[in-house]
Structures are given as structure tokens and as C-alpha cells.
Amino acid sequence: MKFNHQVIEKKWQKRWDDERVFRIGQPKPGKKFYILDMFPYPSAAGLHVGHPKGYTATDIVARKRRMEGYEVLYPMGWDAFGLPTENFAVKVGRNPKEVAAENIKNFRRQVKSLGFSYDWSREIDTSSPAYYRWTQWLFLQLYKKGLAYRAKANVNYCPSCRTVLANEQVLDGKCERCGNPVTLRELEQWFFKITEYADRLLAGLEKIDWPERIKSMQRNWIGRSEGVEVNFRGLRKDATEKSRGAKMKIREGEFDVPVFTTRADTLLGVTAVVLSPEHPLVDSLVSASERKAVEAYRREVRDKSELERTGLKKEKTGVPLGTAAIHPLSGEQVPVWIAGYVLMGYGTGAVMMVPAHDERDFVFAKRYGLDMKFVISPPHEVSEARHEAIHHGKKRKGQDGAYTGEGILVNSGEYSGLTSVDARQKIAAALESAGRGRRQVNYHLRDWLVSRQRYWGAPIPIIYCQSCGEVPVPEKDLPVTLPDDVDFRPTGESPLSSSKSFHDVSCPKCDKPARRESDTMDTFVDSSWYFLRYTSPNEKRRPFDPRAASVWCPVDLYVGGAEHAVLHLLYARFVTMALHDLDQISFEEPMSRLRSVGLVLGEDGAKMSKSRGNVVNPDEVVEEFGADTMRLFEMFGGEFSETLQWSTKGIVGVRRFLERVAALGERAEESEAPPPDLPGRQAGAETLRLLHQTIKKVGDDIEAFKFNTAVSAMMILVNHLSARGSVSPDVFETFLKLLHPFAPHIAEELWERLGHSDLLAREKWPVFDPGLAREEQMTVVVQINGKVRETLRLPSDVSEDEVRAAALASLKVRKWLEGKEPKAVRYVPGRLISIVSG
């Protein structure tokens, strides 16, 4: 039976909207559920078929929860600030405000066409002053607590986007937005002190139901490591030479060069100390003879990206400072160098070079002919032989460079013979006793850089006064709105800096002329707290109602892309913890449960892009096949978290399934009799059993996010019902309740045709009967010494002794046992008998 999806889908979307079916009320205790999608940024290209995959999953859960009696908060909004919208606006020469409004209108239309059960009365737009007023409020709260600060630092700069980027927004040395190489620049910028929450961010991962992959990515990004901060005493050469060629006087200075290491066991293998070119001690330690070379090298690496400087496959370069440092244990002098692969933003900005036991140090030392000292021997190798091989740069079998593993210390004086583990403890204790080091915890995580030199973002609410310095904008004066008298094209400076109306302000403290901060905030600040705004989106006196937030939060189910593991997800956790500490909310984690959605690829198996010509427009799919078909296809195509390849053949197959469902609906309308008798069966028994098995399967699979197998189970039931001469209306109605979350439009239509005036969306979720779902017979596999030798069909209620007896009585089993008594018989209930022969 063909059905007119265009008429049906518009009909039910209108009724849901007219009756406000998805507006929420006050939940009863234990009956609230907050479901949230990672809201999209509304690009000019419109919705792509990847978006509905995640939205369909959350809609399925939302509809099921409502049928189970829950009040469900399920909102939608727009992450409308940021580079994609601004770049498009610059390209077409229009104000980003106009472009964003048009994009949102189009996105809203597309999302609604798919029948998702969002509560549209709670829609938000991060680029609206009514919203970013509270993003600025958040900035001020962090500023007052000392968690927002301005500092000069080496920062990532994208020459293409002409703005700085947070470390998390640089992927393999490239801008995560435009894909162009990123350079380093020293600039004064605004940061959020996320590092202060490093340990809590790690500990909190143990309390939330998130994919292990996401947790692992956050752990690795935070990068907690325990080690020792070692102080090398810096030596500087007297810049005054008595005569040409005369020896320079060396005097021990008051310069301690701190170096953090997790491998104190390799300390006696140090042959140099290497500083970052930006290290503040470079100017004090460099000798007069090396100063020109050092300055030239610093200019050379100044604008190189972090990846260019640190990548394992990149060439390692550096220059000596012409000075030395004293080894804290041996008292020997080791040379001091600067090298691009050492970054000021990580650790102390200095490293101890151990070429024999670190790959980058090995490459660097080989390039410049620096000494190598072998001090860690693998337990199974002769230390002297390996020492010679490494020292002379010879490669032995299985060795491509430094030995970086743990082992037994050699060539390390009193520590020789100790294991790496024991040596680390004893060397740390010796350093602490001598006042030349201390145990310390270090992190890979850096503070979150939130300044952006772009127009389309929330202005940072700070005013600069010559008399008062930095002055926060009073909360009563928020929002600080974006001006229109600017050139939106990026130049490397914020476009706001050219606006007179924006900058001509008075100091809130002294009333003297002052100027505003011209940078805007990273768009990830907007999305770090948006889930709170949804709980009371029309609140005008505060960002959210604390009572509403306490009722609905944390989010019970959050769905989105894994690419945000160390961007949005990490930032949202930090902001939530900070707001908890500010007594604004009562919880510390924003989302209790997270599920990641896999990408949707083009029909050619490649990522969809205009250049490849493989983009699938959801409008066209909905027009030709219907929203229900598209929803079911994206759920049926494979595991939810895995990639899905678009398939025209596949979507045609799903459409045909829905047509079979419609045909069954016609038969159910006409039939009141139970299905005909089947050979050897009671009338309708098999149908009831399969129905209740399907109820259990679909319910369990929705909870486990196994939507593909849930759809498969419904298809099996439909095939079974289609083979019957007539269809029981009761059975078909129960099936429609299962289908409704997946394909709500056709389910509502067929429900109405069966004579119901109430909405299917308001019906109760079916409950399976274990007795009716139980199979009358079961299949038990018999293994002998691990190989399958027999398959038994037995009544499902037989005891273990009866299963054992049946297995041992089988002629096939007796043949393989050759008359011997089995040594062991193990029974896996309902599945397997495993026999070990004598």
C-alpha cells in the first residue's frame, strides 16, 4: 500500500504543535528526564543528513520516556556565534546578524520537517543579546573569583581566520575550523583558569556514564603526571673579555633552571639542559659570543606552529647559549641550549636532555654531536654493549634510537643496580634532601584562551581606564552589545576596535574617559552553560532559575559528536564546577550520561562535501521518501556510534518496510478475528510470543542505543504478521506503540485509522509478559573438547540434569566419547553443554 507521506507528516506535525503535546509540566518525584542534543551552529549550507542521526536517537528516547510517564525536557536551540557564520557573512558582504537570522530560520524549518518532539517554547539563540548578556555575566563571575585573567603568552594564531585559538582548537598543527597551519605569537589575551580544576576534572570522570573513549581523551588531554622538579644551577659567562682569545671567567650565578621530569631514574644520563627560545632566563644566560646566533634563531622559530616545533617527525634544531649548568647530583657541568621543540607553555619551559633514553633528545644530540650516556639497561641485555651501540650511533637489531623503557640503572654511581621504580624514589629523596628538587605533579592541560579578534561573538565585559586599570562592566549595564558601525572583515585586530560608538565610554569607577575591551569571547564559552538556560529560557533577572536548574539538572542524556571531547565537553564540565563553587548550582557534572553519534558518509564512502559532490540534502529525502523513512534508515543502518554510509538502495528498502506496515494497518482495520490456527500450535500463540519478545527487545535496545537491532526486531514481527491471513487489531496497536518513537507520523495515522481519537504519543509504553515471551523449546549446542558435535532441541523448562542426560544419551555424542566416561560436563543454561572427554 502506498501512503502519502507529505500529507500525513504535515498533518501530524500541525496537530502536535496545535495541541502543544511536547510542552513540559512540573515533574513528579523521580519522573523527570532531561534529554539534550549538542545544538548545531546554523550554517548557510543548512542541515545535512548527519544531524538527524543524533536527533532521531534522542527523539526515540524522549517519546518512549513520555509514554513511560515521565515529564521530558527536550529543547533545541542554535549555537549561532562563531567563525562559520562570520566567515560566510564576510564572503557575501553582509552583517552576520542578518545571515545568522536567515540560517536559523532555515534550520528550524528543516528540523521541524523531521517531526522531532522538541519543546520549541524553550528555543535559544546564543547570538541574541538576551542570551549573551548572561554569557558576559558568567565571565564576570569567573573574573571576580580569579578564574578569568589577562596575560601575555605565546598563543596559537590562525593567519587565515586572523584570530587566536585555544590549544584545544588546534588539530595536528592546523586550525580546527579552516584547516590552515597555525603559528605562535606572543600576545596579551584573556584566559580562564581551567588548570585549577585539573584534578577535579579527572576525578569527576569516574562518576559519569560516558563512553570510555571520551573519558580517555579527556584524561590524556589533562595529562596528569607525577615526577620531580629538578633545579640545575645556571652558570653564566662573564661578558667582559680581557683580550681576544682570553678565557672567559665563569662564575656561578643565582639562576636556578627548574626542569620537570617523570623519569628521575635517567637523571645521571643528562648531557645538556635545553630551554625554550622564549624562556625568560635566556637573556641572562647567553654569552656575548653566542648572542647574535641566539637572537637569529629565536626570530626563526617565533612564528612556527607548535606541531612544526615538536612533532616527532620534524627536524629538531637549536643553538647553544655558550654557557653551562651544574648537574644537581654529579656536580658536572653540562651545556645549555635553546631548541624549538621545547615550549614555554608546557612544564617549566626547560628540559633535561637524556639522548640515550628519549627519542627527540636522541635525534637532537645526533644532529649536533652531543654526548650520550646510557644509564638504563633492559634487564635482558648486556649494558656495556648497548652503551657502545648508542654512544656511537650504531643501530642494533630492534633498536631505532633511544631506549625509552624502564629497566636496571647502570653507569649511575650509587644508584646502579636499582630498578627504575626504586631509583626514581631514591633520587627524588636525594634531590629533596640536598635542596635541589622536589616531588611535583604536572599537567598537559593549559588554561583556556578565550579571547578572539573577531566581530561575531560576545564582547568581553571589561573596560580599561588609565587611572583605574581593568574595570569589570557593572552587571546592571549588561549586555554589552555588538555595534554595527564596524568593518566586519578580519584584519588580525578585532573589528570592534574601529567602532567609536563601542569604545567611547566612561570608567564605571572614576567616570573618566575609558575604552572597552575590543576582543570577543570564544564561542565555546556560549555553549559551556547553555544547558542551564534551557531550564528557564525566559528568565530576565538572572541566567537561569536555580530552582528549575535543580529540578532538571544534570542532563540525563546528552548526544553529540565525539570530536568535542576536549573542546565543548571539557569546557562545560569546568564551567559547571566553577558555578557550583560560586553557589549558583547544586551539582558538579553537567551531563550524567553521554552517547556519541557516528558520522554519516556519502554514498561513495567519503565524508560529505560540496567539492566531492556527494552531499545529500535532507529536504530532498523528506520530499521523496518522507521523514519517517529517513529516521528509520539512519537508525537501521548500523551501530549508532559507528559511521553510516548513505545508501539510496537502503532507504528504498526502508520505505518499502513502511509500506508493508501501512498495508498491515488496512488489514487490521478490517479484521477482528485472531490469526488462523497453525499446524501443531494453539491459535495465535506464536504471534503473541513473538510480539512480547519484540516488546522486550525494542525496549531493551532503545535503552542500550542499539537502534538498528530494535528496527530489525520490528521488521521480523511485521514479516510474521504479513504472512497471516488477518491481523489482530490488538496486536497491531501494540506494534504501533513500539514503532511510534521511530516513525511517529505513520504510527499516529494508522492509530487514528483504527478508531482512536487520542494521540498515540500520549499512550502508555507496552509491557512485555515474561510468560508469553518464553519459547516452548530451546536449542542447546553440545561441544566435546571445544568442538561442536551435536545440537539439541529441548523443552525450555527442562532441568540441568535433564539437559545433561539428553546430551549424554545422543548417539552422536556417544560416538565421539568412544564409550569413555566424560572427565567434566559444564552447562551454560539454555545455550551450551561443554564435555571434556576421558
N, C-alpha and C positions, 0 to 999 in steps of 0.2 A: 504494500500500500504506500503510495506516495503521499507525503503531507507537506503543506505549505508552511515551511519554517519561517518565512518572512512575516506572514500574518500572525502565526502563533506566538512568535517571540516578542513582537511588539505589543501584542495583546496582553501578555502576562507581565511584561516589564511595566506597562502602564498601570495594571491593577496593583502590583506590588507597591508602586510609587504612590498611587492614589490612596491606598489604604495604610500607607506608612508601616508596612509589615516589619521592616527591619530597624525601626526606631527602638531604642532600648528604654527599659524602665529601671526601677530600683531593684537590684537582685536580692533574692532571699539568701540567707547564710549558706555558704557552700555551693551556691548556684550561680556564680559569676564566671565568665570566661572572656578573656581579652585576647583577641587574635589580631595580628598585625602583619602586613606586608611591608617590606622595605619600600617606601614610597618612591616613585620614579621622578627623575628630572624630566620635565616636559620638553623634549627636543622638537625642533621644527620638522623632523622626519616623521613624527607621530609614533604611535605604538607599534612595536614589532611583535612577531609571533612568539618571541621568547618571554615577554612579560606575562601573558596569560597562563603560562605553565605554573608559575608560583601562585598567581591569583586564584586559579581554579582549585588548587590544593587547599588553600585557606578557606575558600568558599565552601568546599565539601565539608570541611571540619565544622565551619560556622553553622551550616544548615543542619548537620547532624546534632550539634550541641543544642540548638534551639528545639529540635524535636525531642531531645532528652530532658527538656525542661529548664535549660539554662538561659539567663539573660546574657546575650553575647555582644560585647563591644567590638565592632568590626568596622573601622573607619578607613578612609582614603584621603590622600592629600598630595601635595606637589612640592618637590624639592627644587624650587624654581630659581634660586640664586645660582651663580657659578659660571664657570668658563664656557660650557657648551652654548648656553643661551646668549651670553655676551658675545662670543666669537661669531655666532650667526648674525646677531644684530649689527655688529661692526661690518660684516661682509655685505649686508644688504643696505647699510646706511640708515638704520632706524634705531629709535630708542629701545633699549632692552625691555623696558616696562611694557611697551606695546607688543613686542614679539612674545614675551612670556605670557601675556594675557591671551593672545591668539593660540599659542601652543597648548595652554591649559584647557581652553575651550574644546580644542580638537581631541586632546587626550581624554577628557571627561566623556565626550560623546562616544569614543571608541570603547572605553572601559564599560560604560553603561550598556553598550550593544551586546556585551557578552553575558549580561544577566547576573553579575556578581551582587551578592546581598549586602553591600556596604550601607552603612548609615550615613547618607550624604548630608545630613544636617550637621555633621561634625567635620566637614571638609576644611582643610587648612592649606595655606599658601605661604611658604617661608619668605617670599619676596614682598608680602604685604606689610605695611608699617604696623598694622595691628598685631602681626606676629613678631617681626624683628625688633619691635620695641622691647620684647621680653628676652630676645637673644642678647640685646645690649644690657638688659638688666642682669642676665647671667654673667656677662663679662664683668660688670661692676661688683657682683658678689665675690667672684674669684679674685678680683683686684683687691678688694678690702681684706680678704683672707690671706693675701700674699701669694696667691696661686697664679696671678697674671702679672707679668713684669716685662719691662723693655730692656734689651741688652744688645750690645754689639757682638756679633758672632759670624763665623763662616756659615753661610746658608746656601741651600740649593737654589739656583736661579735658572729658569727656563727662558732662553733668549727668544723662543718662538712665541710663548704666551706672555712674555715680558712681565713675569711676576716671580716671587719666591715661592718655594714649595716646602711642605713638611717632609721629613725623611720618609715617611710612610707613603708619600705620593711620588716617589722616585723608584721606578722598577728597572732593574738592570742598567742603572745609569741614565734612564730616559724618563721624561715627563709622562706620568700615567694618563694624562689627557690627550696630548698631541703626539707622543711617541718620539719627540726630538731629544737629542742629547742635552743633559743638564750640566751646568758649570757651577763652580763655587765662587761666592762673592762675600766679602766682609761688609755687612750692613747692620744698622741698628733696627731691630724688629721686636714685635710683641710675641711672647711665649706664654703658654700655660704650663704650669709645673706638674706635669703628669708623672715625672720621675719620683715625686714624693709619695706616690701611690703604688710604686712598683711591686712591693711585697704583697699588698692587699689585692692587687690585680691578679697576682699569681695564686694567692690563697683562695680567692673567690671562684676560680675555675673549678675547684673541687666540689662546689655546691650547686652547680647548674648543669642541666641536661642539654649539653651542646655536643655536636659531632667532635669526636676525638681529634680529627684533622684540624678543626678550627682552634681547639684548645692548644694543640701542639704548636700551631703557627704563632699564637699569642705568647706561649711560653718562650719560644725561640726568639721572638722579636724583643720581648722584655729582657731575655738573656741574662738571667741571674747567674753569677759565677763567684765562687769563693776562692780567695787567693791571698796574696801578700803584696802590700805596697812597700817596695824596696827603695831606699834612698841611696843613690850614688852621689858622692860628694864631688861637685864640679870643680875642675881646675881651669883657671884662665891664664893666658899668657900675657905677660907684661907688654903693653903696646909700645913701650919705649925701647928701641934698639940702640945700643951704644955705637955700633958701626956695622957696615954691610957684612953679612955673613956671621956676625957675632951670635952666640947662643942667646935665645930669648929666656929671660928669667921666668920660671914657673912658680907661682905661689898658690897655695890652697885658698880658695875663696870660700865665702859663706853661702855658696849656691848648692842647695840640695836638689838633685834631679830625681823626683819621685817616679817610679815605674811600677805599674801593676802587672802581676803575673799570676797565673793559676798553676804554673809549673816551677815552683821554687826548687824542685829537685834538679832542675837544669841550670841553677844559678852559677855553678862553677864552670859552666860551658860558655859563659858570656865572653864575647871578644870585642864588643863595641856597644855603645849606647846610641840610639837613634832617636832624634827629636822630630816632631812635625815642623815643617818650614814656618808655621805660624806660631810656634812655641814662644812665649814671652821671654825665655832665657837666651834665645838665640843671639840677640844683640849684645848681651853681656858676656857670652862665652866665646863668640867668634874672634879669631885672631885677626890682626890687621892685615896679614898677608892673604888671608882667605876671604876677607870681607866682600870684595868685588864678585868673586865667584859665587858666594852665598847669596848676595843680592840678585844676581842674574838668575840663579836657579829658582829663587822664590818667585820672581816675575814669571818664569817659565811655567810653574805649576799652579799659579794663582787661580786661573780660570778653568782648570781641568776639573772634570766631574769626579765624584767620589769613586765611581766604578773605574774610571781611567787610572786613578791613582792606586787603587787597592786590589783590583781583580787579579786572581791567581795567574791568569794567562798574560797579563800585561807586563811590559818591561819595567823592571824596578830600577829607578835612578836616584841619585843623591850626590851630595858633596860633603867633604869633611869640614868641620869648623876650625881645624887646626888647634884643637885643644883636647884635653883628656879628662877622664873621671876616675875616681878611686873605687875599685871593687870593694863592696862592704864586707866581704869575708876574707878574700885573699890579700887585700891591700894593693893589688896590682893596678897599674894604670891601663885603662882601655880608651881607645879613641872615641870621640864624639862626632857623630854625623847628623845631617838632616836628610830626610828622604820623603818623597811624596806619598809613599804608601802608609805613612804614619799620619793619622788625622788628629787635629787638636780637639775635635768634638767627642772623641772616644777615649775612655780611660783618663790617663793623665797627660796625653799628648806626647808621651815618650815610651819607648820600648827598649828592653834589653835584647841585644842581638845574640841569638844562640844558633848559628848557622847549621851545626850538626844535627839539630833537633827541631827545626822549624823550616817549612818549605820556602816561605818568602825570604827568610833570612839566608837560606842556602843559596837561592838564586842571586840575591844581592851580593853576598860575600864572594861567590864565584866570579861575578862581573868585575868586582873591584879588587880581587886578590886579598881579601881579608882572612885572618886566621880562623880556623875551625877547631874546636875542642870537643872531642867525643866523650861524653860523661854518662850516658845511659846506654847500657848494653841489653839487648834482648836476652832473656835467660838462656836461650838455646844456642847462642853464638859466642865465638871467641872474641872478646872485646878488643884485643890488640889488632887483630886482622881487620875488623870493621873500622877501627880508628884509622888505620892506614888507608883503607879504601876511601873513606870520606875525606880525610885530610888532603889527599892528592887528587880528589875529584874523580876517582875511578868508580864506575858503576859495576856493582856486583849483581849476580842473579837475584831478581826480585827487588832490587834497590834502584829507585829513580831519583833519589835525592836524599833529604834528611830522614833520619829515623825519628818519627814523631810519637811512637808508642811509649808505654811505660816499661820498666824493667828493673835492672840492678845498677846501682851507681858505680862507676869506675872513674879513675883519674880525679877523684873528688876528696882527697885527703881523708880526714876522719870519717867522712860520710860514705866512703867506698864500701861496697858490700851490702848497703841498705837497699831495701826495695824503694821504689818511687814514692809509695804511700808513706812509709816511715820517714823517708828523707824529707818530705815536704813538712812534716810536723816538726822534726828536729831543727831543720834550717830556719823555719819560721820562728821557733823559740829562740834560736841563737841571735837572729836579727833583732827581735824584740828586746832581748837582754842587753844587746850592745847599743840599743837606741838607734838602729839603722833600718828599722822596718816595723810593720805592724800588720796583723791579720785584718783583712778587709773584704767586704762584699762589693762587687761591681756589677754594673748593668749595661747591656747593649742599648737599652731604651734611652732616647734623648727627649728633652722637653718639646712639647708640641708647638711648632711655629705656626701662629695663626694670622700673621699679617699678610695681606695681599695688595699688590699695587694695581688693582683693577677697580672698575666702577661698580659692577653688578654684584654687590654684597652688602652686608650690614655694616654701616660705618662704625668704627671703633669709638666708643663714647669717652674720649679723653680730650682735654683742652690744654694747650701749652701757654703758660704765662711767663714773661721774663722775670717777674717778681716771685711768683708762687711755684713755678716749675710745673710738674704734671698735676693736673686737677681733674678728677673724675666729673663727668657731667652729672648734675643732680638728678635723682630718679624722677622727680616731678617734671623735668624737661625732656624726658624720653617720649617718643622716639626721636633720635637724631636722624632726620630723613635725608634721602638722597636728593641732591639738587639736579635740575635739568639744564643749567647753563654750563655744560661741560662738553668737551670733545671726547666722545666715548672711545676713540681709538687708543689702544695702549701704547705707551712710549717708554716704559720702564719706570716711570713715576706714576703715582695714582692719578687718574683723570680728575679726581676731586681737588687736587692741588691747584688746578686752574680756575676753580669756581670762587668768585668773590663773595657771592651770597652765602656760600657754605663757610668760608673762613673768617669773615668779618664778625667776630663775636667778642663779648666781654668776659673777663675772668669771673667765674662764679664766686671767687673768694674776695678779690680786691676791686673788681669792676673795671680794671684797666683793660685796654685793648689786648686781645689774645687771638690765638688761631687754633683751629681744630686739628686733630689728627686726620691725615688725609688717606690713610690706608683703610681698607675694609677687611672684614673677617673672612677667614676660610669658611667655605660653605658647609664643611663638616661640623662647624660649631652649631649651625642651624639644626642639623639632623641629630645632634647629640642629645637633644632633650625633647624632640617633637612628640614622642610617645606620651609625655606628660600633658601636653597641650590638648591632645585628643580627649582627655578625661573631662575637660571643661573648656571647650574651644571658644565660647563666647564670653569668658571671664574678662572683665575690663579693668579691674583693680589690681590684678596680680597675674602671673603667668599661668597659674592653674589653681584650682580649689584643692587645698590639702586633703579635705575630707573625701572628695571624689577620687583623688590620686590614691588614697589609702584603701578605698573600696576596690578599685580596678587593678592597681599595680601590685607587683610587677606583671609585665606582659606574660600571659600563659603560653602563647605560641607565637614565635616570630619566624618568618620565612623570607629568604632572600639569597643573594649570590655569595658564594664563598670568597669572592675577590675582595670583600670588605672586612676580612678577618682582622687585619691590623690597621684599618682605617676607621670607618664608622663604628664597628663593633667595639673596638678598644676605646675609642673616644667616648662613646655612650656610657660604657662602664665607668670610666674615670669621672665623667660629669655627674653620674648618679651617685657615686661615692662622695664626691665633693658636696653635692646638695644634701646628702644625708648628714654630713658633718656640720653643715650650716643649719641643721634642724628644719629643713624645708620638706623633707620626706622621711618616711619611717623604714625604708628598705635600702639595701646597698647594691643589689644587682638589678639591672633594668629588665632583663628577659630570662624567665625561668627555663624555657625550652626553645631551642633553635633548630631549625632544619634548613639545609642548604639545597637550592634548586640547581639542577644541571642545565647547561646551555641547550638551546635549540639551534641546530646547524641547518644549513641549506640542503637542498636535495642532492647536491654534489658532494656532501660531506664536509664542506668548508664552512667557516664562520661566515654568517650573512654580512654582505657589504654591497654597497651600490657599485663599486668598481668591479666586483665579480659578477654582478647581475643576478645574484641568487637570493635577493631579499623577497620574502613572502609578506604581502600586505594582509593583515588580519581582516580589514574591511572587505577585501575580495573573497576571502574564505567564508566569512559570515554571510555575505551576499549569495554565494553559490551553494554552500553546504549547510549553513546555519551555525549559530553559536554553540548549540548542544553538541553538534558533530565535532567542532573544533576542540571543545573542552574535553570530550571523551577521547579524542585522538591523542591529545597531549598527555593524558593520564595513562592511556593504554600502551603508549609507545615504548616503555621500558622503565627501569628503576628511576624514581623521582630525582635522586641526586646525581644521576648519570646524564651524559649528553644524549639528546634526542635528534635523530636526523629526520628532517621533514620528508614526507612521502605522499605524493598525490594518490598513489595506489592505496596506501594505508588509510588515508582519510576517506576515500571512496568506500573502502570496506567498512569503516565505522558508520558511515551514512547508511549503508545497507542494513547494518545491525539495527539502527533506529527505525528503519522502515519495517523490519520484521516485528519490532516492538509495537509499532502502530497497527500492524495487521493483527497482532495478538489482541490488542485493545478492542478492535472491532469484534473479534470472536468472543471476547469476554462480555461485551455489551449484549450479545445475542444469547449467551449461554448461562444457565443456572444449574445445570446438571454437573456432577463430578465427572472426572475423566473416566473413560471406559475401563473395564477390567483388563488386566494384563495377565498373561499366562503365569500361573503359579503365584500370583500376587493378590493381595487384598486391594479392592478398588481405591485408587488414589494414594496408597501407602508410599510408593516410590516417589511420587510428586511431593508429598508432604515432607518426606525425609530430605530430599534434595533442597526443598525450599528452606527448611530450618538449618541445613548445613550452609546454605548460601547466606542466610541472615547472620550466622556466626562468622563466616568467612569475610563478608563485606565489612561488618562492624570491626572485627579484629584488624583487618588490613588498613582501614582508614586510620585507626589509632597508630599503626606501625608505619604509616606513609608508604604502604605497598599498594598504591592505587591501581597499578597495572594488573595485579592478580585479583583485585576486587572486581575490576571490569571483566576480567576473564571468567570469574565465577558467575557473574550475571549473564554473560553470553552462554555459558553452559546451561544455565537454567532456562533461558529463552529457547535454546535449541530443543531442550527436553519438552517444553510446553508446546512448541511449534509442531512437534511430532504427534501430539494428541489431537483427537477429533474435535474436542471442545476444551475451553479453558474456564476453570472456576473463577468467578469474579473475585472471591475472597483471596485466592492465591495470587491473582494478578494485581489486586490492590496492594497486597503486602510487597510484591515485587516493585511496584511503582514507588513505594516509600524508600526502598533501597536505591532505586535509580535516581530519585529526586535530587540528591545533592550533586550528582554528576551531570545530569541533563535535566535541569529543573523546568524548562519550558514545556517540552513534550510530556513530561511526567504530570505537570499541572493540567495540561489539556486533556490527557487521557483520563485523569482522575475526575475531571468535570464531566466527561462524556459517560462515565459510569454512574452519574446521577448525583454527584456531590456538589453542594453549593459552597462549602467551606474550603479554604485553601489547603492544599497538600502541605505547604510549608508550615502549617500550624498543627499538623498531625503528630502523633507520638511515634518515636522510633520503634520498630518492631523488636520483640524479644524472642530469642530462639528457645525452643524447648529441647533440653538435652536428650530426653527420652525419644522424641520424634526424630531427632537428628542422628541418632545412633544407627550404625549399619547393622543389619542382621547377621552378616558374615564379615570375616576379616581375612586378610591374606598374610600368612606368616612365611617368611623365607627361611630355609634351613641351610646353614653353612656347615661344612665339615673341613676343619683345618683351614678356615678362611675362604674356601671356595663354595659358591652356591651349587648345591646338589639337588634341591627339591623346593617346591612351592606348595603350600597347603592352604586350602580354603576351609575355614572352621567357623562355627557359630561364634559371634562376638562375645558371648557371655561365658565361654569355657574358662576353666581354671588353669593355672600354670601347670599343675600335674597332668591335666588332660592334654594340654598342648605338647608337653614332653612325651607323653605316651604315644600321641599320634605321630610325632616326628620319628620316634624310635621304631614304630610299627611299619613305617613306609618301606616298601620294597627297595626303592632307590637308595634310601639311607642305609638299610641293612646291607645292600650290595657293597657300598663304599666302606662300611665298617668291617667287612670281611669276617663277620662273626665275632669280632672282639668287643669287649665292653668299653664304652667311652671313658676317657680319663676325666672329662669335665663336660658339663652341659650348662650353658648360660642362656637365660631367656630375657629378651627385651620385650616387655609387654606389648602385644598387638602388632609386633613387627618382625622379630627375628629370634631364631633358635641357633645358637652357636655351639657346635660339638667339636671337641678335641678328641681324636681317635686314640685308642690304646696302642 
